[in-house]
């Protein structure tokens, strides 16, 4: 039995294999071809190819011994100034092995504290002759200006449904799975274009059998089906509050779906309701208020029941 993790097994090894992001990949290929790699900042949503581009650059520049001249650090795990002064600094000043420079990849660099980023800026200046830094972040605005000015910023776009389908079909073919379009649509809906999340959902579903359906996807992802959410909302809007409450209890207690996931799906389905725009505006405001309450530690069942009571006040 194959116990490998599919996110690593099917991670693109070359820049040409990266899904979409052509506006980024073509420029990176030029840098690699000339072996003139600048400091770089990869900004964009999760699961869009930032990490695999950084690793692909190292593979193509350094060849089979790429790991000797490449260090990856997740800045969200070690976000203080100490990690910059020790782990990153120590690797920065070591002479590259058989190459003119080495690469340090800082994933989720926007999680670094301001002090840590200032210390990093200094390292980028001191060791630029032997070290290139690649910073990955979701929001480039959280990277201090002095670092941004020292690197080339690449912005990764969210992936479309077709992009997700293309990558999923690679895995389906490689693992000899059977999956229908409805299941692929569901994976895209739940993942939101995040290929890492989509791959994990597909692998978890494949454990239950080679044939993957929409039902399987919702089971392993612990997500509510849109129809269940729509039925719950419509019951509340039609004055059937107790019936809506029973659906909510089933989703929370029997299926184990989190309150945050439920309120996110309520927000998605809200815009499809057959009610006036004025009522939708009022309900959107209520959903935002109760989402904030959940974030502040409110009881999930009590807060969502209270939200349904607000829906009941907007009877059709």
C-alpha positions in Angstrom: 0.0 0.0 0.0 1.2 3.5 -0.9 1.4 5.7 2.2 2.9 8.7 0.4 1.3 12.2 0.9 -0.2 13.2 -2.5 0.6 16.9 -2.0 4.3 16.0 -2.1 4.0 13.1 -4.5 2.3 15.2 -7.2 4.1 18.5 -6.4 5.4 19.9 -9.7 9.2 19.3 -10.0 9.8 21.7 -12.8 8.5 25.2 -13.4 6.9 24.1 -16.6 4.6 21.8 -14.6 3.2 24.5 -12.4 -0.6 24.9 -12.9 -1.4 28.3 -14.5 0.6 31.3 -13.1 2.1 31.7 -16.6 2.8 35.4 -15.9 5.1 34.3 -13.1 6.6 31.1 -14.5 7.9 32.7 -17.7 9.8 35.4 -15.8 11.2 32.8 -13.4 12.3 30.6 -16.3 14.4 33.5 -17.6 16.1 34.0 -14.2 16.9 30.2 -14.0 18.2 30.1 -17.6 20.7 32.8 -16.9 21.3 31.5 -13.3 20.8 35.1 -12.1 18.4 34.8 -9.3 17.4 38.0 -7.4 15.8 38.2 -4.0 12.1 37.5 -4.6 8.7 37.8 -2.8 5.9 35.4 -3.8 2.5 36.9 -2.7 -0.9 35.3 -3.2 -3.6 33.0 -1.8 -2.6 29.6 -0.2 -2.3 26.6 -2.5 -1.6 28.5 -5.7 2.0 27.3 -6.3 4.3 29.6 -4.3 6.2 26.9 -2.4 6.5 24.6 -5.4 7.9 27.4 -7.6 10.6 28.1 -5.0 11.5 24.4 -4.8 11.4 24.1 -8.6 13.8 27.0 -8.9 16.3 25.3 -6.5 16.0 22.0 -8.4 16.6 23.6 -11.8 19.5 25.8 -10.7 21.3 23.4 -8.4 20.4 20.0 -10.0 20.4 16.7 -8.0 22.2 18.2 -5.0 19.7 21.1 -4.6 18.9 20.3 -1.0 22.5 21.1 0.1 22.1 24.7 -1.0 18.4 25.2 -0.1 16.9 25.9 3.2 13.1 26.1 3.9 11.8 27.7 7.0 8.2 28.2 8.0 8.1 31.7 9.5 4.7 31.2 11.1 6.2 28.4 13.3 9.2 30.5 14.3 8.2 34.1 13.9 10.5 35.9 16.4 13.8 37.7 15.9 15.7 34.7 17.4 15.1 32.5 14.3 16.6 35.2 12.1 19.6 35.7 14.3 20.4 31.9 14.6 19.0 29.5 12.0 18.7 31.9 9.1 21.9 33.8 9.8 24.0 30.7 10.3 22.9 29.2 6.9 23.3 32.6 5.2 27.0 32.9 5.9 28.0 29.4 5.0 29.7 29.1 1.7 27.6 27.4 -1.0 28.6 23.9 -2.0 29.7 23.8 -5.6 27.6 26.8 -6.6 28.0 30.6 -6.6 25.0 31.1 -4.2 22.4 29.3 -2.2 18.7 29.9 -1.6 16.8 30.5 1.7 13.0 30.1 1.3 10.9 31.7 4.1 7.3 30.4 3.9 4.6 32.6 5.4 7.0 35.4 5.9 4.2 37.9 6.6 4.0 36.2 10.0 7.4 37.5 11.0 7.4 40.2 13.6 8.5 43.7 12.7 11.8 43.3 14.6 12.4 40.0 12.8 11.8 41.5 9.4 14.2 44.4 10.1 16.9 41.8 11.2 16.2 39.9 8.0 16.6 43.0 5.9 20.1 43.4 7.3 21.0 39.8 6.4 19.8 40.3 2.9 22.3 43.2 2.6 25.2 41.5 4.3 25.1 38.1 2.5 23.7 39.0 -0.9 26.9 37.8 -2.6 26.3 34.1 -1.5 22.6 33.9 -0.5 19.3 34.6 -2.3 16.1 35.0 -0.3 12.7 33.9 -1.5 9.8 35.1 0.8 6.4 33.6 0.5 3.3 35.4 1.9 -0.4 35.7 1.6 -0.3 39.5 1.9 2.6 41.5 0.6 1.4 44.6 2.5 2.6 42.8 5.7 6.2 42.7 4.5 8.0 45.9 5.5 8.9 48.3 2.7 12.7 48.0 3.0 12.4 44.2 2.2 10.0 44.8 -0.6 12.3 47.3 -2.3 15.2 44.7 -2.2 13.3 41.9 -4.0 11.2 41.3 -7.1 7.5 40.8 -6.2 5.6 38.1 -8.0 1.8 38.0 -7.4 0.1 34.6 -7.7 -3.5 34.5 -8.9 -6.3 32.5 -7.5 -6.8 29.3 -9.6 -9.9 28.8 -11.7 -12.2 25.8 -11.7 -10.4 24.6 -14.9 -7.0 24.8 -13.2 -8.2 22.7 -10.3 -9.8 20.2 -12.6 -6.5 19.9 -14.6 -4.5 19.2 -11.4 -7.1 16.8 -10.0 -7.2 14.8 -13.3 -3.4 14.4 -13.0 -3.8 12.7 -9.7 -6.9 10.7 -10.7 -5.0 9.3 -13.7 -1.9 8.6 -11.6 -3.8 6.8 -8.8 -6.3 5.1 -11.2 -9.4 6.6 -9.6 -12.9 7.1 -10.9 -14.5 10.5 -10.3 -17.5 12.3 -11.9 -17.8 15.9 -12.7 -20.2 16.6 -9.9 -17.5 15.4 -7.4 -14.9 17.6 -9.1 -17.2 20.6 -8.8 -17.6 19.8 -5.1 -13.9 19.6 -4.6 -13.4 23.0 -6.3 -16.3 24.5 -4.2 -14.9 23.3 -0.9 -11.2 24.1 -1.7 -11.8 27.5 -3.0 -9.0 27.1 -5.6 -6.5 25.9 -3.0 -4.7 23.0 -4.7 -3.2 21.8 -1.5 -6.6 21.5 0.2 -8.1 20.0 -2.9 -5.4 17.3 -3.0 -5.9 16.4 0.6 -9.7 16.1 0.2 -9.2 13.9 -2.9 -6.7 11.6 -1.0 -9.0 11.3 2.0 -11.9 10.4 -0.3 -9.8 7.8 -2.1 -9.3 5.9 1.2 -13.0 5.1 1.2 -12.8 3.6 -2.4 -11.6 4.1 -5.9 -14.9 5.6 -7.0 -15.3 9.1 -5.6 -18.7 10.8 -5.5 -20.1 14.1 -4.3 -21.4 12.4 -1.2 -17.9 11.0 -0.4 -16.4 14.4 -0.7 -18.8 16.1 1.7 -18.3 13.2 4.2 -14.5 13.4 4.4 -14.4 17.2 4.2 -16.9 17.5 7.1 -18.8 20.2 5.2 -22.5 20.8 4.9 -24.2 20.3 1.5 -25.6 23.5 0.2 -29.1 22.0 0.0 -29.1 21.4 3.8 -28.1 25.0 4.5 -30.7 26.3 2.1 -33.4 24.1 3.7 -32.4 25.4 7.1 -32.5 29.0 6.1 -35.8 28.7 4.2 -37.4 27.0 7.3 -36.4 29.9 9.4 -37.6 32.5 6.9 -40.9 30.7 6.6 -41.5 30.8 10.4 -40.6 27.1 11.0 -37.9 28.0 13.5 -38.0 24.6 15.4 -37.5 22.7 12.1 -34.6 24.9 11.2 -33.1 24.4 14.7 -33.3 20.6 14.2 -31.4 20.8 11.0 -28.8 22.9 12.7 -28.4 20.5 15.6 -28.0 17.6 13.1 -25.2 19.5 11.3 -23.4 20.5 14.5 -23.8 17.4 16.6 -24.3 14.4 14.3 -22.1 15.5 11.4 -19.6 17.4 13.5 -19.4 20.4 11.2 -17.8 23.4 12.9 -19.8 26.6 13.5 -17.3 28.6 11.4 -17.8 26.4 8.4 -21.6 26.6 8.8 -21.7 30.4 9.0 -19.4 30.6 6.0 -21.8 28.4 4.0 -24.8 30.4 5.3 -23.2 33.5 3.9 -22.6 31.8 0.5 -26.3 30.6 0.2 -27.7 33.9 1.5 -27.3 35.7 -1.9 -29.3 32.9 -3.6 -32.4 33.4 -1.5 -35.6 34.6 -3.0 -35.9 37.7 -0.9 -35.6 41.4 -1.5 -32.1 43.1 -1.6 -33.0 45.1 1.4 -33.6 42.0 3.4 -30.4 40.4 2.1 -28.5 43.5 3.3 -30.0 43.2 6.8 -29.2 39.5 7.0 -25.6 39.9 5.7 -25.1 42.4 8.6 -26.5 39.8 11.1 -24.3 37.0 9.7 -21.2 39.3 10.1 -22.2 40.1 13.6 -22.6 36.4 14.7 -19.4 35.4 12.9 -17.6 37.9 15.0 -19.2 36.5 18.1 -18.0 33.0 17.2 -14.5 34.4 16.7 -14.6 35.9 20.2 -15.3 32.4 21.7 -19.1 32.3 21.7 -20.9 29.0 22.0 -21.4 27.7 18.5 -24.9 26.2 19.0 -26.3 29.1 20.9 -24.9 31.7 18.5 -26.2 29.9 15.4 -29.6 29.4 17.0 -29.7 33.1 17.7 -28.8 33.8 14.1 -31.6 31.6 12.9 -34.0 33.5 15.1 -32.9 36.7 13.3 -33.7 35.0 10.0 -37.1 34.2 11.4 -37.8 37.9 11.9 -37.4 38.3 8.1 -40.4 36.1 7.2 -41.0 35.8 3.4 
